Amino acid sequence: MKITHTESTFTMSGTHWAGTYPIEELTVQLAFYRRMRTDFPKSGTAYNASIEGLEALALKLGVQIPMEVNP
């Protein structure tokens, strides 16, 4: 997973897809990937790179992110 950003957007690039989102949506995307990992445990570690990348970007940009709650 590659994540790049500008002042107003971030882009997530995987092997077969890419998506660009407003910086304001960073926490929404992080929550989505965390939820997918929880809801689909058979996916194993498939969402880990996305989650780790988004968490690193949030830290770099100083964006407050909610802690992950384990069910």
Backbone as CSV, one residue per row, in Angstrom:
resi,resn,N_x,N_y,N_z,CA_x,CA_y,CA_z,C_x,C_y,C_z
1,MET,0.846,-1.168,0.000,0.000,0.000,0.000,0.890,1.229,0.000
2,LYS,0.633,2.105,-0.936,1.345,3.375,-1.004,0.335,4.484,-0.728
3,ILE,0.699,5.380,0.184,-0.172,6.511,0.496,0.632,7.794,0.340
4,THR,0.141,8.667,-0.520,0.762,9.973,-0.729,-0.268,11.042,-0.398
5,HIS,0.208,12.284,-0.254,-0.754,13.338,0.064,-0.300,14.684,-0.473
6,THR,-1.283,15.556,-0.628,-1.054,16.966,-0.933,-1.611,17.734,0.263
7,GLU,-1.727,19.031,0.140,-2.293,19.816,1.243,-3.751,19.474,1.513
8,SER,-4.477,19.038,0.483,-5.916,18.843,0.653,-6.417,17.421,0.415
9,THR,-5.587,16.540,-0.141,-6.038,15.183,-0.441,-4.970,14.156,-0.076
10,PHE,-5.402,12.896,0.008,-4.456,11.790,0.110,-4.882,10.721,-0.883
11,THR,-3.904,9.999,-1.389,-4.156,8.957,-2.374,-3.618,7.634,-1.854
12,MET,-4.474,6.630,-1.879,-4.095,5.271,-1.516,-3.960,4.486,-2.814
13,SER,-2.817,3.835,-3.003,-2.580,3.057,-4.221,-2.225,1.626,-3.845
14,GLY,-3.065,0.708,-4.302,-2.807,-0.709,-4.096,-2.304,-1.316,-5.394
15,THR,-2.206,-2.619,-5.428,-1.720,-3.315,-6.618,-2.648,-3.123,-7.812
16,HIS,-3.955,-3.161,-7.580,-4.921,-3.115,-8.672,-5.896,-1.949,-8.595
17,TRP,-5.662,-1.015,-7.698,-6.617,0.086,-7.537,-5.935,1.295,-6.907
18,ALA,-6.586,2.428,-7.009,-6.133,3.655,-6.341,-7.360,4.507,-6.057
19,GLY,-7.286,5.283,-4.993,-8.377,6.183,-4.648,-7.830,7.443,-4.013
20,THR,-8.417,8.572,-4.362,-8.013,9.856,-3.800,-9.172,10.423,-2.994
21,TYR,-8.855,10.910,-1.803,-9.869,11.379,-0.860,-9.429,12.708,-0.247
22,PRO,-10.380,13.524,0.209,-10.017,14.744,0.934,-9.369,14.371,2.275
23,ILE,-8.429,15.167,2.725,-7.780,14.919,4.016,-8.823,14.773,5.125
24,GLU,-9.903,15.515,5.022,-10.954,15.446,6.038,-11.559,14.050,6.159
25,GLU,-11.398,13.213,5.138,-11.959,11.859,5.139,-10.977,10.818,5.677
26,LEU,-9.814,11.240,6.126,-8.802,10.295,6.591,-9.338,9.413,7.718
27,THR,-9.979,10.001,8.706,-10.498,9.199,9.818,-11.642,8.291,9.372
28,VAL,-12.397,8.722,8.384,-13.487,7.896,7.847,-12.910,6.660,7.158
29,GLN,-11.879,6.850,6.351,-11.247,5.727,5.666,-10.589,4.783,6.666
30,LEU,-9.944,5.338,7.673,-9.317,4.498,8.694,-10.372,3.660,9.413
31,ALA,-11.477,4.267,9.788,-12.560,3.530,10.446,-13.104,2.434,9.533
32,PHE,-13.219,2.728,8.242,-13.707,1.740,7.273,-12.796,0.513,7.243
33,TYR,-11.489,0.721,7.109,-10.566,-0.415,7.023,-10.482,-1.173,8.345
34,ARG,-10.557,-0.473,9.456,-10.595,-1.161,10.751,-11.844,-2.023,10.857
35,ARG,-12.978,-1.483,10.424,-14.241,-2.231,10.470,-14.182,-3.451,9.548
36,MET,-13.599,-3.299,8.363,-13.485,-4.423,7.432,-12.645,-5.542,8.046
37,ARG,-11.554,-5.171,8.701,-10.698,-6.185,9.331,-11.467,-6.933,10.414
38,THR,-12.280,-6.209,11.181,-13.073,-6.828,12.245,-14.207,-7.674,11.681
39,ASP,-14.905,-7.149,10.685,-16.073,-7.834,10.128,-15.718,-9.046,9.275
40,PHE,-14.514,-9.066,8.712,-14.116,-10.148,7.814,-12.795,-10.760,8.276
41,PRO,-12.813,-11.477,9.399,-11.575,-12.029,9.943,-10.877,-13.020,9.012
42,LYS,-11.624,-13.632,8.098,-10.997,-14.559,7.155,-10.040,-13.848,6.201
43,SER,-10.136,-12.515,6.144,-9.237,-11.752,5.269,-7.819,-11.726,5.823
44,GLY,-7.649,-12.191,7.053,-6.317,-12.245,7.653,-5.718,-10.860,7.807
45,THR,-4.571,-10.671,7.188,-3.847,-9.398,7.312,-4.068,-8.482,6.110
46,ALA,-5.068,-8.766,5.307,-5.274,-8.016,4.059,-5.452,-6.515,4.266
47,TYR,-6.001,-6.102,5.391,-6.268,-4.680,5.622,-5.187,-3.991,6.454
48,ASN,-4.238,-4.747,6.957,-3.226,-4.181,7.848,-2.399,-3.080,7.201
49,ALA,-1.971,-3.265,5.972,-1.138,-2.250,5.313,-1.904,-0.937,5.148
50,SER,-3.176,-1.023,4.810,-3.996,0.187,4.671,-4.142,0.890,6.013
51,ILE,-4.422,0.122,7.049,-4.597,0.695,8.383,-3.300,1.331,8.867
52,GLU,-2.203,0.620,8.730,-0.914,1.151,9.176,-0.531,2.404,8.401
53,GLY,-0.779,2.409,7.107,-0.471,3.577,6.288,-1.307,4.786,6.663
54,LEU,-2.591,4.567,6.900,-3.478,5.670,7.290,-3.134,6.195,8.681
55,GLU,-2.793,5.287,9.592,-2.384,5.724,10.928,-1.099,6.543,10.861
56,ALA,-0.150,6.118,10.034,1.108,6.859,9.882,0.862,8.239,9.279
57,LEU,-0.015,8.315,8.291,-0.331,9.605,7.683,-1.001,10.528,8.701
58,ALA,-1.919,9.992,9.478,-2.590,10.793,10.505,-1.573,11.344,11.500
59,LEU,-0.636,10.519,11.911,0.399,10.960,12.843,1.244,12.066,12.219
60,LYS,1.635,11.864,10.972,2.454,12.852,10.258,1.737,14.195,10.135
61,LEU,0.440,14.144,9.861,-0.338,15.368,9.655,-0.913,15.939,10.951
62,GLY,-0.742,15.220,12.046,-1.288,15.685,13.317,-2.794,15.563,13.415
63,VAL,-3.357,14.608,12.679,-4.806,14.380,12.698,-5.141,13.462,13.869
64,GLN,-6.073,13.890,14.701,-6.521,13.073,15.824,-7.319,11.888,15.292
65,ILE,-6.932,10.687,15.706,-7.682,9.502,15.301,-8.171,8.781,16.548
66,PRO,-9.382,8.238,16.480,-9.891,7.489,17.629,-9.113,6.190,17.789
67,MET,-8.968,5.759,19.022,-8.314,4.480,19.270,-9.192,3.374,18.721
68,GLU,-8.558,2.299,18.318,-9.305,1.149,17.822,-9.892,0.401,19.012
69,VAL,-11.173,0.109,18.918,-11.858,-0.627,19.975,-12.010,-2.062,19.521
70,ASN,-11.485,-2.987,20.295,-11.615,-4.402,19.955,-12.950,-4.920,20.460
71,PRO,-13.691,-5.602,19.577,-15.014,-6.116,19.981,-14.905,-7.218,21.009
